[in-house]
Amino acid sequence: MAVVDLSSIIVAYKVQAGLGTPATGAGATGLEVLPSQGMTRNVNTIESALIKSNRMKKRPRHGSVNCVAAYQTELVVGALDDYFEMVLGGTWAATFDVDEGDVTSMTISGTGVTLTSASGSFITLGIRAGMMGKFADLSEAGNNGVWFPILNVTATVLTIPSGFLEDNATDSAFTLTVARSLSTTDPYTKRYVTLEEYWGSDQDQGKLGTDMYWNELSFDAQVDSPITIGMGAGGRDLEPVDTGDAPNFTSPTFVSGNSVVLLDGGLYMNGTKRANITGFQFSLTAPVTNPGVIGTRVSPDTFLGQFAFSGTMTVMIEDLADFQASINETVQSAVLHCAENEADPADFITFYLGNLTFGSFQSPSGGEGPAIATIPIYGGDDDRGSGFAETTVVISTSAA
C-alpha cells in the first residue's frame, strides 16, 4: 500500500444548511495551505478509580469526542473572503458610491488627511472607520484612483493617513467609491461548515468533519515574508471516509493569486506609517466547547465562546512614545494595508484594528545593533460612540 504524500492532500469546506445537515457535492471552497496541523479527532477517556490488589488500573474506555482543525495559509486577495465572513459572523457589505448629490462638495486639506463635505452625513450614508475609499473626477488629478484607508468618521469629515492624497480645492463634482467591507455584526450569526481533507483522487481515504465552526483568525506579518493567516475550527466529530475517485466535495474552487506583503502596502498606527516595526501579529479567537452528555459520545452541538483579541508587535525603539502610550493606556488604531504588488496597488486587502491598547513595554540594555522591544497589544469591542459603534476588526478588499 502506497504511503500518502502530503502534497496530495486537498483541504476544502462548505457552509451547511444547519446543524446535523452535512454539506456535500459541488460549491466547496478549496484551501491552499502551508504545512499545518490539519484535522484532529480528540477522544476523552473513561477511567475507573477502583483500587486493585495488583496495582493495575482497569483499561480505560473511549469517552466523548470532539474535532479541532488548524491550518496556515498565505494571504491572497479574494481567496479567504468566505472564511473571513464566517469568523466575524457578518456578511460582506457591497461597494457603494458617494457623490455631490449626497454631500454637496468635497475639500481635502491638512496635507491630504482631512476630507470635508459641505452637507449630508457620511455616517448616515454608511461610511465607517476601517473602510477603504478612492476618488474619481477630482480637480487634483493625482487624487483620483488612489485607494486610502478611512481612520475616523464624523458627519461631515473623514480622516485618512498622510501620504495617500494631496490637498484639493473644493470640488462640487466628484465620486467617492467605498470598497467592499466586512465587520462583526450584532447579533453574531453562527454558520456551521463541513470540512474535509482528502488525499487526492488516487487515494482511498480522507477525514471529514461536520457541524464545525471557524473560530480563529490569526495574522502574522514578518519582514521579507508573505502575510500568513492562521485558521482554526472546532466541531462535534471527525470520521474517516472512503474517498476513492468521488470525495465528499466534488471539484472545490481554489482562488489563486499573488501572496500579499506589507512592503507593498503599509502598517499605520494612529494614522502614521510606522517604519520601525519588524513584526506584527494578532489573533481573534473564540474557544469552542463540546459538552459531554450521557448516552452518546457526540455532543448535541458545539458552542462558541466570546471572541478575544490579542497580539504583539516587535519594534526598534526610537523614543519613549510607545512606553508612554503603554503607561497611559492610550487607545490606538492600526491599519494593515496589504497590496498585491507595488506596481498595481489597486488589488488589496486591508485590516483595521480599532480600540487597541499596549499591554506592556520592555527596554533591553547592552549589546550591539538597534534596541528591540516586543509590545503586547489588546483589543475588544468599542462602545465609545462617535455616531456609530466601532468594532475591533474591519476588513476591506478590492475583490468583487
ZAMARGU-4260 file (C-alpha; in steps of 0.2 Angstrom, whole numbers, plus 5000, padded with zeros to 4 digits):
<rodrens>
0) 5000/5000/5000 | 5007/5017/4995 | 5011/5029/5009 | 5001/5046/5007 | 5011/5060/5000
5) 5007/5076/5010 | 5007/5086/4994 | 4992/5076/4988 | 4981/5082/5002 | 4967/5093/4997
10) 4958/5104/5010 | 4940/5111/5007 | 4925/5117/5016 | 4907/5121/5013 | 4893/5130/5023
15) 4880/5118/5030 | 4861/5122/5029 | 4861/5119/5048 | 4866/5108/5062 | 4866/5090/5058
20) 4865/5093/5039 | 4882/5089/5032 | 4886/5098/5015 | 4891/5088/5000 | 4894/5089/4982
25) 4899/5105/4972 | 4902/5123/4978 | 4915/5120/4991 | 4929/5132/4994 | 4947/5124/4992
30) 4962/5130/5003 | 4980/5130/4998 | 4989/5128/5014 | 5006/5128/5022 | 5012/5113/5032
35) 4998/5113/5046 | 4991/5103/5060 | 4976/5098/5050 | 4960/5090/5057 | 4962/5080/5074
40) 4949/5069/5082 | 4951/5071/5101 | 4944/5056/5112 | 4941/5058/5131 | 4944/5043/5141
45) 4933/5034/5154 | 4944/5028/5168 | 4939/5018/5183 | 4946/5024/5200 | 4944/5006/5209
50) 4960/5001/5218 | 4965/4984/5213 | 4977/4972/5223 | 4989/4970/5208 | 4990/4989/5207
55) 4985/4989/5189 | 4971/5001/5183 | 4957/4994/5173 | 4959/4998/5154 | 4950/5015/5150
60) 4936/5016/5138 | 4933/5028/5124 | 4923/5043/5130 | 4915/5058/5122 | 4924/5065/5106
65) 4927/5082/5098 | 4936/5088/5082 | 4948/5103/5080 | 4957/5109/5065 | 4971/5121/5062
70) 4978/5127/5046 | 4990/5141/5040 | 4990/5149/5023 | 4997/5164/5014 | 4986/5179/5012
75) 4979/5181/4994 | 4967/5194/4988 | 4949/5186/4987 | 4955/5169/4992 | 4948/5169/5010
80) 4933/5180/5009 | 4920/5167/5014 | 4931/5161/5028 | 4933/5179/5035 | 4914/5181/5034
85) 4911/5165/5044 | 4924/5170/5058 | 4917/5188/5060 | 4899/5182/5059 | 4894/5195/5047
90) 4891/5197/5028 | 4901/5207/5016 | 4894/5225/5013 | 4895/5229/4994 | 4905/5243/4987
95) 4895/5259/4985 | 4897/5277/4979 | 4895/5294/4987 | 4894/5310/4976 | 4889/5328/4976
100) 4871/5323/4977 | 4874/5316/4994 | 4886/5328/5002 | 4886/5343/4990 | 4905/5346/4989
105) 4922/5339/4994 | 4938/5348/5000 | 4954/5340/5005 | 4966/5349/5017 | 4979/5347/5031
110) 4992/5339/5019 | 4979/5327/5012 | 4972/5320/5028 | 4956/5329/5031 | 4941/5326/5019
115) 4927/5339/5022 | 4910/5339/5015 | 4898/5354/5015 | 4882/5344/5019 | 4874/5327/5022
120) 4881/5314/5034 | 4895/5301/5030 | 4889/5291/5045 | 4871/5290/5038 | 4877/5285/5021
125) 4886/5270/5029 | 4904/5275/5030 | 4913/5268/5045 | 4931/5269/5052 | 4942/5255/5044
130) 4934/5256/5026 | 4944/5260/5011 | 4939/5273/4998 | 4945/5281/4982 | 4940/5296/4972
135) 4936/5300/4954 | 4933/5317/4945 | 4943/5327/4957 | 4952/5343/4950 | 4968/5337/4958
140) 4972/5323/4945 | 4984/5313/4957 | 4970/5311/4970 | 4959/5300/4958 | 4960/5281/4958
145) 4970/5280/4974 | 4964/5269/4987 | 4966/5275/5005 | 4960/5269/5022 | 4947/5279/5032
150) 4953/5281/5050 | 4939/5292/5058 | 4922/5297/5053 | 4910/5311/5058 | 4895/5318/5049
155) 4905/5329/5038 | 4923/5325/5040 | 4934/5309/5035 | 4951/5307/5042 | 4964/5297/5032
160) 4983/5294/5034 | 4995/5306/5026 | 5004/5301/5010 | 4989/5295/5000 | 4981/5311/4994
165) 4986/5329/4991 | 4976/5345/4996 | 4962/5348/4984 | 4952/5364/4982 | 4933/5362/4984
170) 4925/5352/4971 | 4906/5351/4968 | 4908/5336/4955 | 4916/5320/4961 | 4913/5302/4966
175) 4919/5293/4981 | 4919/5274/4980 | 4919/5264/4996 | 4926/5247/4994 | 4918/5231/4999
180) 4920/5228/5018 | 4916/5216/5032 | 4915/5218/5051 | 4907/5209/5066 | 4889/5210/5067
185) 4876/5212/5081 | 4869/5199/5084 | 4883/5187/5078 | 4877/5174/5065 | 4883/5156/5068
190) 4887/5146/5052 | 4891/5128/5053 | 4903/5121/5040 | 4908/5104/5033 | 4927/5102/5032
195) 4936/5089/5023 | 4954/5083/5020 | 4956/5070/5006 | 4971/5063/4999 | 4969/5066/4980
200) 4959/5056/4968 | 4971/5041/4969 | 4970/5038/4987 | 4956/5029/4996 | 4954/5038/5012
205) 4951/5055/5020 | 4945/5065/5035 | 4928/5073/5036 | 4922/5085/5050 | 4904/5090/5051
210) 4895/5103/5061 | 4911/5113/5063 | 4914/5132/5067 | 4928/5143/5060 | 4933/5151/5077
215) 4950/5159/5074 | 4959/5172/5063 | 4977/5174/5066 | 4988/5186/5057 | 5007/5186/5056
220) 5017/5199/5046 | 5036/5197/5046 | 5050/5206/5036 | 5053/5200/5019 | 5039/5187/5020
225) 5021/5184/5014 | 5007/5188/5026 | 5002/5172/5034 | 4984/5168/5041 | 4981/5155/5054
230) 4964/5147/5053 | 4956/5137/5067 | 4940/5127/5068 | 4931/5116/5081 | 4916/5104/5079
235) 4907/5088/5085 | 4917/5074/5077 | 4928/5068/5064 | 4926/5052/5054 | 4937/5043/5041
240) 4929/5042/5024 | 4932/5032/5009 | 4935/5045/4995 | 4941/5035/4980 | 4938/5045/4965
245) 4922/5053/4972 | 4926/5063/4988 | 4913/5071/4999 | 4916/5088/4989 | 4917/5087/4970
250) 4929/5100/4961 | 4931/5113/4975 | 4935/5130/4969 | 4953/5137/4973 | 4957/5155/4972
255) 4974/5158/4966 | 4985/5175/4965 | 5000/5183/4972 | 5003/5182/4991 | 5002/5200/4998
260) 5016/5208/5008 | 5016/5224/5019 | 5031/5230/5009 | 5019/5235/4995 | 5006/5242/5007
265) 5010/5248/5025 | 5006/5247/5043 | 4999/5263/5051 | 4997/5266/5069 | 4985/5281/5073
270) 4986/5287/5055 | 5005/5287/5054 | 5015/5274/5044 | 5027/5265/5056 | 5044/5262/5048
275) 5052/5254/5064 | 5040/5239/5066 | 5049/5222/5062 | 5035/5211/5066 | 5016/5211/5069
280) 5004/5198/5075 | 4986/5197/5081 | 4973/5184/5084 | 4954/5184/5086 | 4949/5168/5094
285) 4933/5161/5102 | 4935/5145/5111 | 4924/5130/5106 | 4916/5119/5119 | 4909/5101/5117
290) 4898/5097/5132 | 4898/5079/5136 | 4881/5071/5138 | 4875/5054/5145 | 4871/5041/5132
295) 4881/5047/5117 | 4899/5051/5113 | 4894/5066/5102 | 4888/5082/5110 | 4871/5089/5103
300) 4881/5105/5097 | 4897/5114/5098 | 4897/5131/5107 | 4907/5146/5103 | 4913/5157/5117
305) 4916/5176/5116 | 4930/5182/5104 | 4946/5188/5112 | 4958/5199/5103 | 4977/5199/5107
310) 4993/5202/5098 | 5011/5208/5098 | 5022/5220/5088 | 5041/5220/5088 | 5048/5237/5086
315) 5065/5246/5085 | 5065/5258/5099 | 5065/5276/5093 | 5059/5286/5108 | 5048/5285/5124
320) 5032/5287/5114 | 5027/5269/5115 | 5032/5267/5133 | 5022/5282/5137 | 5007/5275/5127
325) 5008/5259/5137 | 5008/5268/5154 | 4994/5279/5149 | 4983/5265/5142 | 4982/5276/5126
330) 4969/5270/5114 | 4977/5265/5097 | 4971/5260/5080 | 4981/5250/5067 | 4978/5249/5048
335) 4987/5234/5040 | 4986/5239/5021 | 4992/5224/5011 | 4994/5227/4992 | 4996/5213/4980
340) 5011/5222/4972 | 5019/5239/4972 | 5016/5242/4953 | 4997/5239/4954 | 4991/5244/4972
345) 4973/5243/4966 | 4972/5225/4972 | 4972/5225/4991 | 4966/5218/5007 | 4966/5229/5022
350) 4963/5225/5041 | 4958/5239/5053 | 4960/5236/5071 | 4952/5249/5082 | 4952/5252/5101
355) 4969/5244/5104 | 4980/5247/5119 | 4998/5242/5123 | 4999/5229/5137 | 5017/5232/5142
360) 5034/5239/5136 | 5052/5232/5139 | 5068/5241/5136 | 5083/5229/5133 | 5101/5235/5139
365) 5118/5232/5132 | 5124/5224/5116 | 5125/5230/5098 | 5113/5235/5085 | 5095/5243/5087
370) 5086/5241/5103 | 5071/5229/5100 | 5056/5228/5111 | 5041/5216/5110 | 5025/5225/5114
375) 5009/5216/5118 | 4993/5223/5111 | 4975/5221/5117 | 4958/5225/5109 | 4940/5222/5110
380) 4923/5229/5106 | 4922/5248/5106 | 4907/5257/5113 | 4914/5274/5114 | 4900/5281/5101
385) 4906/5294/5089 | 4890/5292/5080 | 4892/5274/5077 | 4898/5258/5086 | 4916/5254/5080
390) 4921/5235/5080 | 4938/5228/5084 | 4941/5222/5066 | 4935/5228/5049 | 4941/5220/5033
395) 4941/5229/5017 | 4946/5222/5000 | 4946/5226/4981 | 4939/5209/4977 | 4922/5210/4969
</rodrens>
